[in-house]
């Protein structure tokens, strides 16, 4: 679109300049003698050039800039639309380039929460059609299973349901060692009835319960990492959480090559009124949301310094989990797509889960882990 606008404005400029130069010729009365008319035309053309097109005359008389380049420059001065578009586009790129890697990581930490405050169910959720024929329709897929943040974009090639659902995400359970890693970039997230200072009332304890369920109920060897990355000098500070967590997670994966799936378990942040809960098995159960980082902005495309070679695998993992969870309509909110990476590049089967919110209770969160564990077993085991 910007290229088209530049081309249109350039053509308009050339037309304006042409009309300006020919102005005299079309406004001389026809009854004048031809010789007089031509002389006046030359005089007016020269005066017009001196007054309005001095730069053209100058470059014609020997300036290094070619007349064609000058015309484009002058057109930009007369009608600044094209120049504004070019300068704005350039400025956007420069702004993003100027942001350091650390600033991007800080923005990740601030932006990941409060993805979708408006979502709230009334307990009457219906199971959507999950047939492949329906899911192959990009509009249907997007309309029923995804929310795309305004900062990023996605296309049918990236969200090809047949491709994503065709990936085998089962883990190899032979051999020793953990198969799943659970950790928390934001370890201090708490709930409506949490007691201050009690780890048992935070997302950390919820992750411990999920690990227990996977280990004991489903026999999926799971390691729960309790590293803290959102406290700096004893104070809550999430600005570097993703940056601080990354080397530790990479170290764990190097020391435990048997790990195939990584889960970063969070609690979402919403407004004061939404209560993200659904009744399942007669118990109030916090809703969850799968979250994908696309490593691309809508304005400038791929973020080269936040590369993720596993975006397709990440998307496959969240979509297969989303569909498996449809056994319990209303348990999952729509998958949320956002622009940054969120450390989802550490392994192909990486899942970022936003479980409940600060308005949920610890009991609702624990109930949600029971359904999440069952869903993970469905997707990860043969």
Secondary structure, 3 states (H helix, E strand, C coil): CHHHHHHHHHHHHHHHHHHHHHHHHHCCCCCCCHHHHHHHHHHHHHHHHHHHCHHHHHHHCCCCCCHHHHHHHHHHHHCCHHHHHHHHHHHHHHHHHHCCHHHHHHHHHHHCCCCCCCCCCCCCCCCCCCCHHHHCCHHHHHHHHEEECCCCCCCCCCCCHHHHHCCCCCCCCCCCCCCEEEECCCCCCECCCCCCCCHHHEHHHHHHHHHHHHHHHCCCCEEECCCCCCEECCEECCCCHHHHHHHHHHHHHHHCCCCCEEEEEEEECCCCCCCCEEEECCEEEECEEEEEECCEECCCEECHHHCCCCHHHHHHHHHHHHHHHHHCCCCECCEEEECCCCCCCCCCEEEEEEEEECCCCHHHHHHHHHHHHHHHHHHHCC
